[in-house]
């Protein structure tokens, strides 16, 4: 395993997820249900599935597209989704 890649990925995800909607949902669910272990397992399972999907999609797209193009498409999708959420369209 490449420790440099592992550390970079861990750091990027950790700082990107602080106070993210996922964290707020986990906090709310833990407080509402009073079952922190069930919330922890559900959150880890959900995030794991999303991560697996992202890695598979990134690996497949990386074979056919230049990484810079993937970055632009991802950033554009992020902006479009943000605008749609702002106007309550999604």
N, C-alpha and C positions, 0 to 999 in steps of 0.2 A: 504494500500500500504506500502511496505517495503521501507522506506526512504533511508536506507543504500544501498540496491540494486539499487534503482533509481539513487542515487548520483554516485555510482561506474560506472553504465552504462553510465550515462551522461558524466562523466569525461573521461572514456575510449574512447567513440565515438568522443567526442569533440577533444581530443588530437590526435587521430588516423586520423581524417579527415582534420586537418589543412594542407594546401598545398597539399591535395590529388588531384587526377585527377578530382574528382567531383567538388571540389572547383574551379579548374582552368577552367573547362567547364562552370560553372556558371558565373565566372568572365568574360570569353570571350563572352558568350551569352549576358550578361547584357550590355557589352560595344558595341557589334556589333549591337544589336537590339534596344538599347536605350529604352527598355521596361522592367525595373527591376521588376515590380510587376508580369508580366507574367512569367519571368524567375524564380522568387521566388516561385510562385505557382507550376510551372512545376518541379522545383528541389525538393520541399517538397513532391509533389505527387510521383515522381520517387523514392526518398529515402524511402518514406513510404511503397511503394510496395515491394521494396527490403528488407526492415526491416521485414515486415509481413511474406514474404517468409522465411527469415532466422529464425524467431522465430518459425514458424510452423515446418520447417525442423528440427531445433534443439530440439524442444519438442518431435517430433516423433522419432528422432534418439536417444534421451536421454532415451526413454523407452526400447530400445533394445541394446544399446551399452554403454559401460563404458565411462564417460566423457573424460578420458585420451585418449582413442582410437579416439574419435571425434576430439580432439585437434591435434593428430598426422596426421590424414587424412587431416584436414584443412591445417595444416602447409605444408604437402607434396604437396597438390594441389596448394598452394600459390607458392612454389618453382618451380613446374613444369610449371605453367602458366608464371612465371617470366622468366624461361629459354626459353620457346617458344616465348615469346614477344621479348626477347633479340635477337633471331635468326630470327625475323620477320616471324614466322610461324602462328601467330594469330594477 
